[in-house]
Amino acid sequence: MNSLFRELDRLLEAARREESLRRRLLDTRTAADPMDAFCSLAQSLGYEIYLGDLFAAGQEYSDNQCKSTNGGNPRPYDSFNDTLEFFLAELEQAAPLSE
């Protein structure tokens, strides 16, 4: 799981340096399958970000959140795309980096 977050950090830094990459990543939100579109784009750019890893990270986050709720969470989540949404939200808010 740590390798996923290292790859996401690398991708975030690259996207903060290159506006066209930033825009392409943000545009994956509107794809029919945003997680798959995001992973396909990242892989095409040489980043080892896989759908299963992204899904597992979101599920782990969700599970930990549910376990920390007293008595468990009575309403399970509909999806586990939190990791992707957190990444895209951070990218949206992050200031561009200059070289």
Backbone as a chain_set.jsonl record, in Angstrom:
{"seq": "MNSLFRELDRLLEAARREESLRRRLLDTRTAADPMDAFCSLAQSLGYEIYLGDLFAAGQEYSDNQCKSTNGGNPRPYDSFNDTLEFFLAELEQAAPLSE", "coords": {"N": [[0.823, -1.192, 0.0], [2.007, 1.21, 0.703], [3.617, 1.756, -1.496], [1.761, 2.552, -3.4], [0.936, 5.05, -2.399], [3.346, 6.418, -2.537], [3.68, 6.515, -5.304], [1.402, 8.023, -5.973], [2.121, 10.428, -4.738], [4.372, 11.139, -6.277], [3.125, 11.476, -8.75], [1.372, 13.564, -8.157], [3.193, 15.643, -7.659], [4.357, 15.88, -10.207], [2.115, 16.666, -11.684], [1.59, 19.099, -10.538], [3.619, 20.561, -11.581], [3.144, 20.546, -14.266], [0.691, 21.852, -16.097], [-1.0, 20.806, -18.125], [-0.993, 18.064, -17.612], [-2.102, 18.072, -15.071], [-4.708, 18.976, -15.671], [-5.596, 16.863, -17.333], [-5.631, 14.75, -15.502], [-7.551, 15.662, -13.654], [-9.74, 15.707, -15.339], [-10.423, 13.051, -15.507], [-12.383, 12.584, -13.694], [-14.871, 12.878, -14.913], [-15.182, 10.717, -16.542], [-16.711, 7.644, -17.703], [-15.985, 5.541, -16.052], [-14.349, 6.597, -13.58], [-12.191, 5.783, -11.834], [-10.899, 3.75, -13.274], [-10.199, 5.158, -15.593], [-8.443, 7.055, -14.518], [-6.389, 5.387, -13.498], [-5.542, 4.135, -15.869], [-4.551, 6.338, -17.317], [-2.487, 7.178, -15.57], [-0.829, 4.879, -15.606], [-0.126, 4.87, -18.303], [1.616, 6.924, -18.307], [3.728, 5.962, -16.936], [3.496, 5.519, -14.21], [3.063, 3.387, -11.472], [0.226, 2.717, -10.722], [-2.506, 1.052, -9.852], [-5.793, -0.198, -10.47], [-6.853, -2.098, -8.631], [-5.21, -1.675, -6.376], [-5.806, 0.978, -5.788], [-8.528, 0.795, -5.226], [-8.404, -0.983, -3.035], [-7.032, 0.586, -1.151], [-8.925, 2.584, -0.673], [-10.962, 0.998, 0.358], [-9.74, -0.006, 2.664], [-9.388, 2.381, 4.106], [-12.075, 3.083, 4.453], [-13.0, 0.837, 5.901], [-11.467, 1.057, 8.239], [-12.461, 3.453, 9.195], [-15.118, 2.739, 9.674], [-14.748, 0.793, 11.662], [-13.834, 2.36, 13.698], [-16.008, 3.694, 14.528], [-18.277, 3.852, 17.124], [-19.808, 0.9, 17.804], [-19.851, 0.243, 15.169], [-20.377, 1.03, 11.693], [-23.545, 1.735, 10.648], [-24.43, 2.094, 8.06], [-23.026, 1.011, 5.28], [-20.501, 2.143, 2.948], [-21.193, 3.256, -0.401], [-19.268, 3.133, -2.343], [-15.704, 2.806, -2.842], [-13.936, 4.893, -3.483], [-12.523, 6.857, -2.225], [-9.751, 7.358, -1.934], [-8.912, 8.134, -4.49], [-10.567, 10.406, -4.842], [-9.639, 12.02, -2.738], [-7.02, 12.457, -3.64], [-7.505, 13.837, -6.078], [-8.864, 16.078, -5.101], [-6.865, 17.25, -3.566], [-5.049, 17.814, -5.605], [-6.528, 19.661, -7.064], [-6.634, 21.807, -5.296], [-3.977, 22.383, -4.822], [-1.172, 24.518, -5.18], [0.52, 25.479, -8.169], [3.804, 24.216, -8.923], [6.957, 25.708, -9.399], [9.841, 25.329, -11.428]], "CA": [[0.0, 0.0, 0.0], [2.865, 2.394, 0.739], [4.098, 2.072, -2.843], [0.694, 3.309, -4.056], [0.975, 6.439, -1.951], [4.562, 7.023, -3.103], [3.389, 6.808, -6.711], [0.475, 9.153, -5.991], [2.901, 11.63, -4.41], [5.172, 11.468, -7.465], [2.208, 11.971, -9.771], [0.904, 14.873, -7.71], [4.267, 16.621, -7.891], [4.469, 16.085, -11.654], [0.936, 17.406, -12.136], [1.712, 20.479, -10.065], [4.612, 21.205, -12.433], [2.685, 20.556, -15.661], [-0.742, 22.151, -16.104], [-1.753, 19.909, -19.01], [-1.156, 16.8, -16.88], [-3.067, 18.358, -13.998], [-6.038, 19.033, -16.284], [-5.954, 15.506, -17.781], [-5.973, 13.956, -14.314], [-8.831, 16.146, -13.132], [-10.783, 15.344, -16.293], [-10.841, 11.651, -15.333], [-13.598, 12.577, -12.861], [-16.081, 12.842, -15.736], [-15.196, 9.491, -17.346], [-17.736, 6.67, -17.322], [-15.393, 4.831, -14.909], [-13.244, 7.501, -13.208], [-11.022, 5.106, -11.262], [-10.208, 3.065, -14.36], [-9.608, 6.187, -16.459], [-7.307, 7.619, -13.785], [-5.309, 4.391, -13.463], [-5.039, 3.966, -17.238], [-3.732, 7.513, -17.619], [-1.274, 7.123, -14.746], [0.025, 3.81, -16.118], [0.415, 5.276, -19.606], [2.678, 7.889, -18.016], [4.81, 5.269, -16.24], [3.257, 5.419, -12.767], [2.508, 2.087, -11.107], [-1.011, 2.938, -9.969], [-3.418, 0.048, -10.381], [-7.164, -0.113, -9.993], [-7.008, -2.917, -7.423], [-4.538, -1.004, -5.258], [-6.571, 2.187, -5.471], [-9.752, 0.326, -4.597], [-8.053, -1.55, -1.727], [-6.704, 1.692, -0.239], [-10.197, 3.196, -0.292], [-11.69, 0.065, 1.21], [-9.062, -0.022, 3.961], [-9.747, 3.633, 4.772], [-13.482, 2.958, 4.826], [-13.11, -0.169, 6.961], [-10.918, 1.621, 9.475], [-13.401, 4.464, 9.659], [-16.285, 2.029, 10.226], [-14.361, 0.136, 12.912], [-13.612, 3.356, 14.741], [-17.317, 4.196, 14.943], [-18.791, 3.061, 18.229], [-20.866, 0.001, 17.353], [-19.747, 0.016, 13.725], [-21.111, 1.945, 10.831], [-24.773, 1.049, 10.231], [-24.647, 2.259, 6.619], [-21.759, 0.864, 4.547], [-20.302, 3.061, 1.835], [-21.581, 2.773, -1.724], [-18.07, 2.895, -3.142], [-14.448, 2.968, -2.107], [-13.063, 5.727, -4.304], [-12.048, 7.975, -1.419], [-8.342, 7.635, -2.194], [-8.864, 8.916, -5.724], [-11.175, 11.716, -4.607], [-8.708, 12.801, -1.915], [-5.922, 12.86, -4.517], [-7.977, 14.863, -7.009], [-9.161, 17.294, -4.327], [-5.577, 17.858, -3.233], [-4.515, 18.357, -6.845], [-7.333, 20.83, -7.4], [-6.31, 22.894, -4.369], [-2.535, 22.615, -4.726], [-0.59, 25.573, -6.001], [1.52, 24.965, -9.118], [5.21, 24.304, -8.54], [7.844, 26.206, -10.45], [11.102, 24.565, -11.386]], "C": [[0.868, 1.257, 0.0], [3.373, 2.771, -0.644], [3.037, 2.844, -3.629], [0.78, 4.778, -3.668], [2.241, 7.156, -2.416], [4.327, 7.404, -4.562], [2.417, 7.984, -6.824], [1.189, 10.46, -5.671], [3.742, 12.084, -5.594], [4.292, 12.084, -8.55], [1.679, 13.359, -9.411], [1.956, 15.948, -7.98], [4.413, 16.918, -9.378], [3.309, 16.926, -12.18], [0.963, 18.856, -11.667], [2.722, 21.259, -10.91], [4.113, 21.375, -13.871], [1.164, 20.688, -15.707], [-1.545, 21.198, -16.984], [-1.972, 18.546, -18.351], [-2.181, 16.974, -15.771], [-4.492, 18.312, -14.546], [-6.498, 17.642, -16.722], [-6.352, 14.626, -16.6], [-7.327, 14.374, -13.751], [-9.991, 15.76, -14.053], [-11.229, 13.886, -16.159], [-12.09, 11.554, -14.459], [-14.869, 12.392, -13.681], [-16.158, 11.596, -16.621], [-16.303, 8.561, -16.853], [-17.281, 5.86, -16.108], [-14.167, 5.628, -14.476], [-12.004, 6.795, -12.667], [-10.215, 4.408, -12.35], [-9.516, 4.07, -15.282], [-8.363, 6.782, -15.803], [-6.126, 6.652, -13.817], [-4.707, 4.182, -14.845], [-4.137, 5.126, -17.632], [-2.415, 7.457, -16.854], [-0.313, 6.054, -15.271], [0.645, 4.183, -17.462], [1.563, 6.263, -19.45], [3.83, 7.275, -17.218], [4.658, 5.169, -14.732], [2.58, 4.089, -12.463], [1.331, 2.276, -10.156], [-2.071, 2.048, -10.61], [-4.774, 0.149, -9.704], [-7.359, -0.886, -8.698], [-6.387, -2.265, -6.2], [-5.312, 0.233, -4.812], [-7.865, 1.826, -4.741], [-9.472, -0.193, -3.181], [-7.723, -0.46, -0.712], [-7.974, 2.378, 0.233], [-10.989, 2.301, 0.626], [-11.068, 0.005, 2.599], [-9.403, 1.227, 4.771], [-11.183, 3.55, 5.3], [-13.661, 1.982, 5.994], [-12.594, 0.37, 8.289], [-11.848, 2.675, 10.062], [-14.629, 3.8, 10.296], [-15.946, 1.378, 11.56], [-14.194, 1.136, 14.048], [-14.92, 3.961, 15.24], [-17.854, 3.283, 16.035], [-19.976, 2.212, 17.756], [-20.826, -0.283, 15.87], [-20.584, 1.016, 12.952], [-22.369, 1.24, 10.332], [-25.044, 1.14, 8.736], [-23.305, 2.158, 5.892], [-21.698, 1.853, 3.381], [-20.744, 2.424, 0.525], [-20.374, 2.452, -2.587], [-16.841, 3.165, -2.28], [-13.469, 3.81, -2.904], [-12.532, 6.926, -3.538], [-10.605, 8.344, -1.732], [-8.194, 8.483, -3.449], [-9.44, 10.309, -5.501], [-10.28, 12.61, -3.746], [-7.551, 13.312, -2.767], [-6.361, 14.006, -5.425], [-8.316, 16.173, -6.291], [-7.865, 18.012, -3.957], [-4.957, 18.507, -4.472], [-5.243, 19.633, -7.239], [-6.942, 22.048, -6.557], [-4.845, 23.28, -4.346], [-2.074, 23.72, -5.668], [0.417, 24.953, -6.959], [2.936, 25.139, -8.568], [5.999, 24.879, -9.692], [9.175, 25.48, -10.313], [12.276, 25.415, -11.07]], "O": [[0.514, 2.256, -0.626], [3.546, 3.952, -0.945], [3.379, 3.702, -4.442], [0.702, 5.653, -4.53], [2.218, 8.362, -2.662], [4.726, 8.483, -5.001], [2.593, 8.849, -7.683], [0.89, 11.491, -6.273], [3.817, 13.279, -5.883], [4.658, 13.075, -9.182], [1.558, 14.224, -10.278], [1.637, 17.031, -8.47], [4.574, 18.074, -9.769], [3.504, 17.799, -13.025], [0.418, 19.737, -12.331], [2.678, 22.488, -10.947], [4.597, 22.238, -14.604], [0.442, 19.742, -15.392], [-2.661, 20.822, -16.624], [-3.031, 17.943, -18.52], [-3.031, 16.108, -15.564], [-5.372, 17.684, -13.958], [-7.655, 17.278, -16.511], [-7.301, 13.847, -16.692], [-8.151, 13.525, -13.411], [-11.102, 15.514, -13.582], [-12.3, 13.523, -16.647], [-12.783, 10.536, -14.488], [-15.84, 11.81, -13.196], [-17.117, 11.443, -17.377], [-16.771, 8.683, -15.721], [-18.087, 5.529, -15.239], [-13.061, 5.367, -14.951], [-10.883, 7.172, -13.008], [-8.985, 4.469, -12.348], [-8.379, 3.854, -15.7], [-7.346, 6.986, -16.466], [-5.001, 7.046, -14.126], [-3.489, 4.063, -14.978], [-3.074, 4.916, -18.216], [-1.348, 7.665, -17.432], [0.889, 6.301, -15.37], [1.8, 3.853, -17.731], [2.384, 6.42, -20.354], [4.787, 7.965, -16.865], [5.598, 4.773, -14.043], [1.62, 3.714, -13.136], [1.431, 2.028, -8.955], [-2.477, 2.261, -11.752], [-4.888, 0.526, -8.537], [-7.972, -0.374, -7.761], [-6.964, -2.295, -5.114], [-5.452, 0.499, -3.619], [-8.243, 2.473, -3.764], [-10.208, 0.117, -2.244], [-8.092, -0.568, 0.457], [-8.094, 2.719, 1.41], [-11.621, 2.776, 1.569], [-11.784, -0.032, 3.6], [-9.672, 1.145, 5.97], [-11.459, 3.903, 6.447], [-14.381, 2.268, 6.951], [-13.209, 0.163, 9.335], [-12.001, 2.773, 11.28], [-15.115, 4.249, 11.334], [-16.756, 1.403, 12.487], [-14.388, 0.8, 15.217], [-14.939, 4.658, 16.254], [-17.875, 2.064, 15.87], [-21.014, 2.743, 17.359], [-21.694, -0.99, 15.359], [-21.395, 1.749, 13.518], [-22.258, 0.225, 9.645], [-25.812, 0.342, 8.2], [-22.531, 3.115, 5.888], [-22.726, 2.331, 2.9], [-20.678, 1.206, 0.362], [-20.448, 1.593, -3.467], [-16.928, 3.675, -1.163], [-12.289, 3.471, -2.99], [-12.13, 7.917, -4.148], [-10.27, 9.527, -1.79], [-7.429, 9.448, -3.462], [-8.845, 11.295, -5.936], [-10.174, 13.811, -3.993], [-7.144, 14.466, -2.634], [-5.675, 15.022, -5.529], [-8.075, 17.254, -6.828], [-7.785, 19.239, -4.028], [-4.411, 19.608, -4.4], [-4.617, 20.586, -7.702], [-6.923, 23.176, -7.049], [-4.497, 24.376, -3.905], [-2.537, 23.828, -6.804], [1.101, 23.995, -6.597], [3.22, 26.091, -7.84], [5.729, 24.56, -10.85], [9.572, 25.074, -9.221], [13.399, 24.916, -11.0]]}, "num_chains": 1, "name": "protein.A"}
